[in-house]
Amino acid sequence: MPETSEPKIIAVMPAYNAAATLEKTINDIPDGSVDEIILVDDCSSDNTVELAQKLGLTVIEHEQNTGYGGNQKTCYTRALELGADIVVMIHPDYQYDSRVIPVAAELIRLGNCDLILGSRIRTRAEALAGGMPTWKYIANRFLTITENIALGQNVGDFHSGFRAYRREVLETIAWQNNSDDFVFDTQFLAQSVAAGFRLADIPVPVRYFAEASSINFRRSTRYGLLTLWVMFLFWLNRLGVYRSSIFRKPKSADTSAAVTPPADAG
């Protein structure tokens, strides 16, 4: 993407019972920073859909709950169909600062990186003061350190709900083969590294409050174990021992857009 071009930027929001926080999230998005906002509702029991329509968003309603990963699959499919050059995924729960969207998009437009994560953990004190539970902070630090070592990265928060992608990332990796649950995000990042894409992060404030979405301890434990399993699969793939379906090229991939991975990227 040439630096002088004006990329089409689409924000996508995987939503489930987000009525209490959706409008605040939308209001913080700087005017003119995105061309379209797509909200995919995963069978909410509140008035998320009605509010999103009132706010002028493009709304897609699932007929049955597909899970967090399944919701994202619909988000990205639609964004690509609409010709997005840059796709920004942000949770509509106001936990992440949507004011940083133009910053993330500009870094991608300039060619500095292919995928941006919003890091909630600039310092331990800041994260805890923002309301992040201590157990969740400890788990995040352990998993993020493990993932940085396994993937050869230096990212501050691998478990962020704010992400921005260059179109080619979504066209190259097999995210359609990923889980429909929360581990979708971990698989996506492992796939991106395996394909040779460049990851980076930018700081975002921590906002933990009653209305912000968060998974409980039991589901967090399962998510953590699955994250470690994905790291194991990444290394099996890199060593050529076993290739999971998530590390295969999607059948519909445009090979002309694919990034040639460096020799040490698996």
C-alpha atoms as one frame of an Amber mdcrd trajectory, in Angstrom:
protein
   0.000   0.000   0.000   1.737   3.228  -1.120   2.172   5.870   1.556   0.306
   8.432  -0.561  -2.810   6.280  -1.009  -5.943   6.711   1.025  -6.769   3.240
   2.351 -10.314   2.173   3.078 -10.514   1.668   6.836 -13.299  -0.424   8.305
 -13.847  -0.942  12.025 -15.484  -4.187  13.101 -17.117  -4.882  16.456 -17.916
  -8.415  17.635 -20.835  -7.702  19.963 -22.773  -9.553  22.625 -24.984  -7.589
  25.028 -23.058  -4.372  24.410 -25.929  -1.881  24.657 -24.655  -0.281  27.873
 -21.266   0.660  26.396 -21.678   0.762  22.619 -22.531   4.443  22.232 -19.582
   5.577  24.386 -17.236   3.416  22.297 -18.612   4.863  19.047 -18.529   8.454
  20.286 -14.796   8.184  21.005 -13.917   7.178  17.435 -12.420  10.316  15.831
 -14.525  11.768  13.020 -13.348  10.667   9.602 -10.951   8.025  10.925 -12.971
   5.075   9.578 -15.032   4.676   6.428 -17.507   2.231   7.914 -18.291   0.472
  11.185 -19.609  -3.084  11.119 -21.220  -4.538  14.229 -21.885  -8.276  14.285
 -24.388  -9.199  16.973 -24.095 -12.705  18.390 -27.706 -13.106  19.589 -27.674
 -10.438  22.290 -30.554 -10.423  24.770 -30.464  -6.627  25.175 -31.078  -3.873
  22.604 -27.583  -3.891  21.066 -28.967  -4.289  17.536 -31.529  -1.508  17.818
 -28.961   0.884  19.284 -26.360   0.038  16.635 -28.894   0.697  13.882 -29.836
   3.990  15.509 -26.151   4.968  15.553 -25.896   4.302  11.821 -23.678   1.226
  11.972 -23.741  -1.615   9.465 -25.369  -4.391  11.495 -25.194  -8.135  10.924
 -27.306 -10.357  13.174 -26.410 -13.982  13.803 -29.370 -16.338  13.904 -27.607
 -18.414  16.548 -24.734 -17.731  18.918 -21.442 -18.644  17.257 -18.996 -17.645
  19.996 -16.348 -14.925  20.085 -14.193 -16.442  17.362 -17.194 -17.218  15.174
 -18.305 -13.618  15.521 -14.926 -12.356  14.328 -15.085 -14.649  11.296 -18.256
 -12.875  10.200 -16.661  -9.478  10.930 -13.619 -10.108   8.743 -15.527 -11.801
   5.949 -17.802  -8.786   5.588 -14.959  -6.263   5.879 -13.067  -7.960   3.060
 -16.203  -8.107   0.934 -16.567  -4.353   1.375 -13.011  -3.761   0.140 -11.272
  -2.822   3.399  -7.544  -2.084   3.107  -7.169  -1.838   6.884  -9.447  -3.592
   9.350  -9.644  -2.441  12.979 -11.250  -4.807  15.476 -12.376  -3.222  18.721
 -14.627  -4.587  21.438 -17.724  -2.410  21.893 -17.501  -2.682  25.697 -15.538
   0.585  26.176 -12.617  -1.291  27.719 -10.336  -0.112  24.910  -9.756   3.480
  23.837 -11.162   3.875  20.334  -9.440   7.277  20.002  -6.238   5.421  19.011
  -7.803   3.955  15.851  -6.239   6.558  13.498  -2.830   6.018  15.129  -2.970
   2.264  14.537  -4.235   2.703  10.987  -1.521   5.216  10.128   1.268   2.934
  11.337  -0.065   0.218   9.063  -0.556   2.631   6.134   3.048   3.797   6.442
   4.252   0.201   6.215   5.767   0.132   9.700   3.939  -3.092  10.574   1.197
  -5.410   9.391  -0.707  -5.985  12.611  -1.173  -3.686  15.618  -2.260  -4.694
  19.129  -3.486  -2.326  21.813  -1.460  -2.956  24.961  -3.311  -2.452  28.254
  -0.205  -3.124  30.316   2.305  -0.308  30.066   3.142  -0.703  33.767   1.896
  -3.021  36.506   0.674  -0.113  38.639  -1.283   1.398  35.763  -2.939  -1.903
  34.860  -4.017  -2.654  38.420  -5.143   0.941  39.023  -7.317   0.628  35.918
  -9.226  -2.201  37.559  -7.567  -5.287  36.060  -7.981  -8.119  38.616  -4.680
  -9.249  40.117  -5.161 -12.870  39.039  -5.882 -11.747  35.493  -2.800  -9.522
  35.453  -0.582 -12.399  36.611  -2.086 -14.778  34.047  -1.687 -12.178  31.294
   1.965 -11.598  32.159   2.758 -15.325  32.247   1.042 -16.055  28.945   2.388
 -12.957  27.189   5.977 -13.722  28.239   5.547 -17.331  27.090   4.088 -16.239
  23.754   6.822 -13.668  23.175   9.471 -16.350  23.707   7.651 -18.980  21.618
   6.869 -16.619  18.741  10.047 -14.528  18.876   8.171 -11.292  19.466   8.300
  -8.380  21.912   4.626  -7.466  22.377   3.258  -6.000  25.602  -0.182  -7.634
  25.612  -1.023 -10.660  23.486  -4.604 -10.766  24.772  -5.925  -7.425  23.662
  -9.388  -6.756  22.261  -8.042  -3.919  20.116  -6.340  -4.992  16.901  -5.684
  -3.542  13.460  -4.713  -5.543  10.382  -3.460  -4.918   6.900  -5.804  -6.550
   4.384  -3.089  -8.951   3.237  -2.974 -10.523   6.703  -6.623 -11.545   6.449
  -6.136 -12.747   2.863  -3.097 -14.877   3.680  -3.675 -16.784   6.914  -6.292
 -19.492   7.465  -8.307 -17.764  10.189 -11.417 -19.504   8.858  -9.988 -22.746
  10.320  -9.664 -21.274  13.803 -11.720 -21.991  16.894 -15.063 -20.232  17.391
 -14.069 -19.596  21.034 -11.708 -17.076  22.647  -8.527 -18.896  21.588  -9.265
 -17.619  18.051  -7.177 -14.549  18.924  -4.118 -16.591  19.947  -4.364 -18.737
  16.836  -4.596 -15.620  14.673  -1.391 -14.169  16.099   0.512 -17.460  15.814
  -0.640 -17.750  12.200   0.468 -14.186  11.466   3.955 -14.807  12.838   4.239
 -18.116  10.967   3.333 -16.272   7.738   6.051 -13.661   8.306   3.863 -10.679
   9.171   5.189  -7.974  11.497   3.487  -7.399  14.866   3.621  -4.211  16.937
   1.659  -2.601  19.743   0.515   0.785  21.004  -0.540   1.677  24.570  -4.233
   1.915  25.437  -5.681   2.754  28.861  -7.013  -0.036  31.066 -10.748   0.185
  31.736 -12.249  -2.536  33.887 -15.761  -1.899  35.175 -19.029  -3.772  35.661
 -20.284  -3.376  32.079 -16.967  -4.292  30.418 -16.909  -7.830  29.019 -14.686
 -10.319  30.778 -14.530 -14.099  30.967 -14.649 -15.825  34.349 -11.835 -17.719
  36.060 -12.902 -21.154  34.767 -13.072 -20.030  31.136  -9.861 -18.033  31.569
  -8.091 -21.180  32.769  -9.293 -23.122  29.742  -8.254 -20.250  27.482  -4.786
 -20.193  29.061  -4.270 -23.921  28.518  -5.426 -23.650  24.899  -3.042 -20.732
  24.378  -0.128 -22.928  25.491  -1.381 -25.662  23.142  -1.325 -23.219  20.218
   2.302 -22.347  21.035   3.107 -26.074  20.976   1.418 -26.448  17.574   3.323
 -23.406  16.297   6.630 -25.086  17.097   5.571 -28.417  15.639   4.752 -26.525
  12.450   8.006 -24.597  12.514  10.058 -27.764  12.966   8.147 -29.494  10.192
   6.914 -32.225  12.526   3.185 -31.572  12.176   1.150 -28.964  10.341  -2.150
 -28.095  11.967  -4.958 -26.894   9.704  -4.601 -23.401  11.154  -1.152 -23.093
   9.559  -2.277 -24.119   6.085  -3.005 -21.573   3.390  -6.717 -20.903   2.931
  -8.103 -22.352  -0.316  -9.319 -18.916  -1.391  -6.014 -17.176  -0.662  -4.698
 -14.863  -3.356  -1.132 -16.096  -3.684  -0.091 -12.852  -5.325  -0.900 -11.027
  -2.090   0.844 -13.484   0.186   3.876 -12.396   2.144   6.970 -14.533   1.709
   8.047 -15.457   5.239  11.668 -14.955   6.257  13.764 -18.075   6.591  13.301
 -18.276  10.362   9.531 -17.644  10.441   8.466 -21.277  10.116
